[in-house]
Amino acid sequence: MTQQHAATPAETLGGGTAGTVMTVLAWVPRLVLLHLAWLALTLLGGVLLGAAPATVVLIRILRERGERAAEAAGEGAVRGADGGVADSGWSGLLVAWRAELGPANRVAGPFLLIGAAAALNVLLGIAGLLPTWFVPAGLIVAALLALLGAVCSAHALALRAVHPQLPFPAARTAALTGPLLLPGATLSWMITIAAAAVISGIIMPVGLLMSGGIGVTVTAVLLARAWERRIVDARQTVAAA
């Protein structure tokens, strides 16, 4: 007698709205775990030095697991452990984080500092603690610098996760020009992060339990994949020349 395959809930509901809801719900515990891991590693580095390596390492974990899931779907079997961060548990996660503590901050640090300083000026200006001549022109410039710092930081971290061999000056230059090189991915990242921030502000548990995980996932899915495709295309162009 042929044994029938038991359909999963997502398969039973199909690819419609209900199936989408099931997919989103399946991601909730992953986002919570990602957020907790990101928060712990960020705090371990004193926030300012911990956020960049935490983001890079967790992006790599998402990429490793995504590659294995795609391979399993395409070939029916998952390849054996290859020593990646995703296989190494918490001890391996800490080792990878320590290894990225210097490099990740060297790549993204300048953008993070500019963005943080500009954001602080925006907050002080809104609170009325800055000279009157700063508003509104200085406030607008500070807001734009804060946005540029956030976007370039995300590009730098995504690029570091995808291409760690890239020299630091070249990585920073690529991150700075990332919004021009990858305008579609950049715009999608900005819109998604803004939407997540609004939802987190309205539904407090989302911000408290998933904000870090959402940021890492959005950066991995939109920016890291876009850089990976661009790098592959560049290598193919060079090989064909």
C-alpha positions as CSV (number, residue, x, y, z in Angstrom):
1,M,0.0,0.0,0.0
2,T,1.4,3.4,-1.0
3,Q,1.7,5.7,2.0
4,Q,0.2,9.1,1.3
5,H,2.1,12.3,2.1
6,A,0.5,14.2,5.0
7,A,0.0,17.8,3.7
8,T,1.4,20.6,5.8
9,P,-0.9,23.4,6.9
10,A,0.6,25.7,4.3
11,E,0.1,23.1,1.5
12,T,-3.5,22.5,2.6
13,L,-4.3,26.2,2.6
14,G,-2.6,26.7,-0.8
15,G,-0.8,29.7,-2.1
16,G,-3.6,32.3,-1.3
17,T,-4.0,34.7,1.5
18,A,-4.3,32.0,4.1
19,G,-1.1,30.3,2.9
20,T,0.7,33.7,3.1
21,V,-0.5,34.1,6.7
22,M,0.8,30.7,7.6
23,T,4.2,31.6,6.1
24,V,4.3,34.8,8.1
25,L,3.4,33.0,11.3
26,A,6.1,30.5,10.7
27,W,8.7,33.3,10.6
28,V,7.6,34.8,13.9
29,P,9.7,32.6,16.2
30,R,12.7,33.0,13.9
31,L,12.4,36.7,14.1
32,V,12.2,36.6,17.8
33,L,15.3,34.3,18.1
34,L,17.2,36.5,15.6
35,H,16.2,39.6,17.6
36,L,17.4,38.1,20.9
37,A,20.7,36.9,19.4
38,W,21.3,40.3,17.8
39,L,20.4,42.2,21.0
40,A,22.7,39.9,23.1
41,L,25.7,40.3,20.8
42,T,25.0,44.1,20.4
43,L,25.0,44.5,24.2
44,L,28.1,42.4,24.5
45,G,30.0,44.9,22.3
46,G,28.7,47.9,24.3
47,V,26.0,48.7,21.7
48,L,28.2,51.0,19.6
49,L,30.8,48.3,18.8
50,G,28.5,45.3,19.0
51,A,25.8,46.1,16.4
52,A,27.9,45.8,13.3
53,P,29.5,42.4,13.9
54,A,26.2,41.0,15.2
55,T,24.4,42.1,12.0
56,V,27.1,40.6,9.7
57,V,27.2,37.3,11.5
58,L,23.4,36.9,11.6
59,I,23.1,37.8,7.9
60,R,25.6,35.0,7.1
61,I,23.6,32.5,9.2
62,L,20.4,33.5,7.2
63,R,22.2,33.1,3.9
64,E,23.7,29.7,4.9
65,R,20.3,28.4,5.9
66,G,18.6,29.9,2.8
67,E,21.1,28.2,0.5
68,R,20.5,24.9,2.2
69,A,16.7,25.3,2.0
70,A,17.0,26.1,-1.7
71,E,19.3,23.1,-2.3
72,A,16.9,20.8,-0.4
73,A,14.0,22.0,-2.4
74,G,15.9,21.6,-5.7
75,E,17.7,18.3,-5.0
76,G,15.6,16.6,-2.4
77,A,18.4,16.4,0.1
78,V,20.4,18.8,2.2
79,R,24.2,18.7,1.9
80,G,26.3,17.8,4.9
81,A,27.5,20.3,7.4
82,D,30.2,22.5,5.9
83,G,31.5,24.2,9.0
84,G,29.4,27.3,8.6
85,V,28.3,29.6,11.4
86,A,24.8,28.1,11.2
87,D,26.1,24.7,12.3
88,S,28.3,25.8,15.2
89,G,25.8,26.8,17.9
90,W,26.2,29.6,20.4
91,S,29.9,29.1,20.9
92,G,30.6,29.3,17.2
93,L,28.3,32.3,17.0
94,L,30.5,34.1,19.6
95,V,33.7,33.1,17.8
96,A,32.3,34.5,14.6
97,W,31.2,37.7,16.3
98,R,34.6,38.2,17.8
99,A,36.2,37.7,14.5
100,E,34.0,40.4,12.9
101,L,34.3,42.8,15.8
102,G,37.1,44.7,14.1
103,P,36.4,44.2,10.4
104,A,32.7,45.0,10.5
105,N,33.2,48.2,12.5
106,R,36.0,49.3,10.2
107,V,33.7,48.9,7.2
108,A,30.5,50.3,8.7
109,G,31.8,52.4,11.6
110,P,32.2,55.7,9.7
111,F,28.6,55.5,8.4
112,L,27.3,54.5,11.8
113,L,29.0,57.4,13.5
114,I,27.8,60.0,11.0
115,G,24.3,58.6,11.1
116,A,24.2,58.5,14.9
117,A,25.6,62.0,15.3
118,A,23.1,63.4,12.7
119,A,20.2,61.6,14.4
120,L,21.2,63.0,17.7
121,N,21.2,66.5,16.2
122,V,17.7,65.9,14.8
123,L,16.4,64.8,18.2
124,L,18.0,67.8,19.9
125,G,16.6,70.1,17.3
126,I,13.1,68.7,17.7
127,A,13.4,69.1,21.5
128,G,14.4,72.8,21.0
129,L,17.8,72.3,22.5
130,L,19.8,73.7,19.6
131,P,20.2,77.3,18.4
132,T,17.3,78.8,16.5
133,W,19.5,79.3,13.4
134,F,19.8,75.5,13.2
135,V,16.1,75.1,12.4
136,P,14.9,74.4,9.8
137,A,17.8,74.2,7.3
138,G,20.2,72.5,9.7
139,L,17.5,70.1,10.8
140,I,16.8,69.0,7.2
141,V,20.5,68.5,6.5
142,A,20.9,66.4,9.7
143,A,17.9,64.3,8.8
144,L,19.3,63.6,5.4
145,L,22.7,62.7,6.8
146,A,21.1,60.4,9.4
147,L,19.2,58.7,6.5
148,L,22.3,58.4,4.4
149,G,24.3,57.0,7.3
150,A,21.7,54.4,8.0
151,V,21.4,53.3,4.3
152,C,25.2,53.2,3.8
153,S,25.7,51.3,7.0
154,A,23.2,48.7,5.9
155,H,25.0,48.4,2.5
156,A,28.4,48.1,4.2
157,L,27.2,45.3,6.5
158,A,25.4,43.4,3.7
159,L,28.5,43.7,1.5
160,R,30.8,42.6,4.4
161,A,28.6,39.5,4.9
162,V,28.6,38.6,1.2
163,H,32.2,39.5,0.3
164,P,34.4,39.6,3.4
165,Q,37.6,39.5,1.2
166,L,36.9,42.9,-0.2
167,P,39.5,45.5,1.1
168,F,38.1,48.0,3.6
169,P,38.5,51.1,1.5
170,A,36.8,49.4,-1.5
171,A,34.0,48.1,0.7
172,R,33.4,51.6,2.2
173,T,33.4,53.1,-1.3
174,A,30.9,50.5,-2.6
175,A,28.7,51.1,0.4
176,L,28.7,54.8,-0.2
177,T,27.7,54.3,-3.8
178,G,25.3,51.5,-3.0
179,P,22.1,53.6,-3.3
180,L,23.2,54.5,-6.8
181,L,24.4,51.0,-7.8
182,L,21.4,49.3,-6.3
183,P,18.5,51.8,-6.3
184,G,15.7,49.3,-6.4
185,A,17.0,47.2,-3.5
186,T,17.8,50.4,-1.5
187,L,14.4,51.8,-2.0
188,S,12.8,48.5,-1.0
189,W,15.0,48.4,2.1
190,M,14.0,51.9,3.1
191,I,10.3,51.3,2.6
192,T,10.3,48.0,4.5
193,I,12.4,49.3,7.4
194,A,10.1,52.4,7.6
195,A,7.0,50.2,7.6
196,A,8.5,47.9,10.3
197,A,9.3,51.0,12.4
198,V,5.8,52.3,12.2
199,I,4.3,48.9,13.0
200,S,6.8,48.5,15.9
201,G,5.7,51.9,17.2
202,I,2.0,51.0,17.1
203,I,2.3,47.4,18.2
204,M,4.9,47.5,21.0
205,P,5.5,43.7,21.3
206,V,6.7,43.7,17.7
207,G,9.4,46.3,18.4
208,L,10.4,44.7,21.7
209,L,10.6,41.2,20.5
210,M,11.4,41.3,16.8
211,S,12.8,44.6,15.7
212,G,16.4,43.4,15.5
213,G,15.4,40.2,13.7
214,I,13.4,42.2,11.2
215,G,16.3,44.5,10.5
216,V,18.7,41.7,10.0
217,T,16.3,39.7,7.8
218,V,15.3,42.7,5.6
219,T,19.0,43.6,5.1
220,A,19.9,40.0,4.2
221,V,16.9,39.5,1.8
222,L,17.1,42.8,0.0
223,L,20.6,44.1,0.2
224,A,22.9,41.1,0.7
225,R,21.1,39.2,-2.2
226,A,21.4,42.3,-4.4
227,W,25.1,42.6,-3.8
228,E,25.6,38.9,-4.3
229,R,23.9,39.1,-7.7
230,R,25.9,42.1,-8.7
231,I,29.2,40.5,-7.7
232,V,28.3,37.3,-9.7
233,D,27.4,39.5,-12.7
234,A,30.6,41.4,-12.4
235,R,32.7,38.2,-12.3
236,Q,30.9,36.8,-15.3
237,T,31.5,39.9,-17.2
238,V,35.2,39.8,-16.4
239,A,35.4,36.2,-17.3
240,A,33.7,36.8,-20.6
241,A,36.0,39.7,-21.5
